């Protein structure tokens, strides 16, 4: 149970930092929606990281 709470807290934290949505808005997202937005964040970060490697 504690692990699930920690994971949710980290997910909400990451989404809030990226999208600037309120806690209430974020908590109203379904698990599928949250996971979708988190995947988009990861894809964007991966693309930025990969683009940075090409600059060397």
Long-range contacts (C-beta under 8 A, 24 or more apart in sequence): 11-38, 14-38, 14-41, 15-41
